[in-house]
Amino acid sequence: MMPYFESTTTQFMTTLYRIGEKGTDQVTEQVKNLVLGIGNERLLAKEIMQRMGLTHREHFRADILLPALKVGLIERTMPQSPNSPQQRYYLTDKGKSMLATCT
């Protein structure tokens, strides 16, 4: 999987991902918990964090949210405005499949 690059007017961020055995994407327990937390709803990042019991936004974004976006488990409701305060996230078909296996 390729690194994910993101920039704003004040910062530049690079996210690297580990590749599991035989080239498969490795999904952490926290990303699985994200899928369980979203369920069949469209939620703000802060709502997801509350459901997961997390308080550190940067950790959540870098280690959980962006990897889930990158592997296609979730999508943004407003992909053209990724930093919008009204941005919500929902499960893709791939995320719904994972949800079905986790419950």
Buried (B, 14 or more C-beta within 10 A) or exposed (E): EEEBEBEEEEEEEEBEBEEEEEEEBEBEEBBBBBBBBBBEEEBBBEBBBEBBEBEEEEEBBBBBBBBBBBBEBBBBBEEEEEEEEEBBBBBBEBBBEBBEEEE
